[in-house]
Amino acid sequence: MTSPSTSPGLQNERTALAWQRTALAVLAGAAVVTRMTLHRLGIFALVGLLVAIPICVWVLVESRSRYRHDAAPQARTRSRGGRSHGALALAIALLAMMELAALVVAP
């Protein structure tokens, strides 16, 4: 007998929820970094947030789409290619560069 936490049917849902949490965490991090660097970088600090918002929204939509597609009875016909991984890595790298720029700029 399998326990409910190891049921093979729940893996898809756990993966979708993990992607959603990751996207929301990156979005929250972008907002915090923007708030902390706004006084040093001025309007330039908003660039990180303005780039992170559409990327995070896209990852949220993509995770929901994957969940619905994988929950359907048919098999996946195309590979995802790691686009969401790359998009989140780009957003995090941009946030890191914004924070480094704020550290370098004298107050």
C-alpha positions in Angstrom: 0.0 0.0 0.0 1.4 3.4 -1.0 1.1 6.4 1.2 -0.6 9.5 -0.1 2.7 11.5 -0.1 4.4 9.0 -2.5 1.5 8.5 -4.9 2.7 8.8 -8.5 -0.2 11.0 -9.3 0.9 13.8 -7.0 4.4 14.3 -8.6 3.0 16.5 -11.4 1.1 18.7 -8.9 4.1 19.0 -6.6 6.3 20.0 -9.5 3.8 22.7 -10.7 3.6 24.1 -7.2 7.4 24.2 -6.9 7.6 26.2 -10.1 4.9 28.6 -8.9 6.7 29.1 -5.6 10.0 29.7 -7.4 8.5 32.3 -9.7 6.8 34.1 -6.8 10.0 34.1 -4.8 12.0 35.6 -7.7 9.3 38.3 -8.1 9.3 39.1 -4.3 13.1 39.2 -4.4 13.0 41.6 -7.4 10.7 43.8 -5.5 12.9 43.8 -2.4 16.1 44.5 -4.4 14.3 47.3 -6.2 13.2 48.8 -2.9 16.6 48.5 -1.4 18.5 50.0 -4.3 16.1 52.7 -5.4 17.8 55.4 -3.4 21.2 54.6 -4.8 20.4 53.8 -8.5 17.2 55.9 -8.9 15.0 54.9 -11.8 17.6 52.5 -13.1 16.7 50.2 -10.1 13.3 49.6 -11.7 14.8 47.8 -14.7 15.3 44.6 -12.7 11.7 44.6 -11.5 10.3 45.4 -14.9 12.2 42.5 -16.5 11.4 40.1 -13.6 7.6 40.7 -13.7 6.9 39.4 -17.2 9.4 36.5 -16.8 7.7 35.4 -13.5 4.3 35.7 -15.0 5.3 33.6 -17.9 6.8 30.9 -15.6 3.6 30.9 -13.6 1.5 30.5 -16.8 3.9 27.9 -18.1 3.8 25.8 -14.9 0.0 25.8 -15.0 0.0 24.8 -18.7 2.4 22.0 -18.0 0.3 20.8 -15.1 -2.8 20.7 -17.2 -1.0 19.0 -20.1 0.6 16.4 -18.0 -2.6 15.7 -16.1 -4.4 14.9 -19.4 -4.5 11.3 -20.6 -2.4 11.9 -23.7 1.4 11.9 -23.7 3.5 15.0 -24.2 4.4 15.5 -27.9 7.1 18.1 -27.6 10.0 18.8 -25.4 10.0 22.0 -23.3 13.7 22.7 -24.0 14.5 24.3 -20.6 13.2 27.8 -21.6 11.7 28.4 -18.1 15.0 27.4 -16.4 16.9 29.9 -18.6 14.3 32.7 -18.1 14.5 32.4 -14.3 18.3 32.2 -14.3 18.3 35.4 -16.4 16.0 37.2 -14.0 18.2 36.1 -11.0 21.4 37.2 -12.8 19.9 40.6 -13.6 18.9 41.1 -10.0 22.4 40.2 -8.9 23.9 42.7 -11.3 21.5 45.4 -10.0 22.6 44.7 -6.4 26.2 44.8 -7.4 25.7 48.1 -9.2 24.1 49.5 -6.1 27.1 48.4 -4.0 29.6 50.0 -6.4 27.8 53.3 -6.7 28.8 55.6 -3.9 25.9 56.9 -1.7 
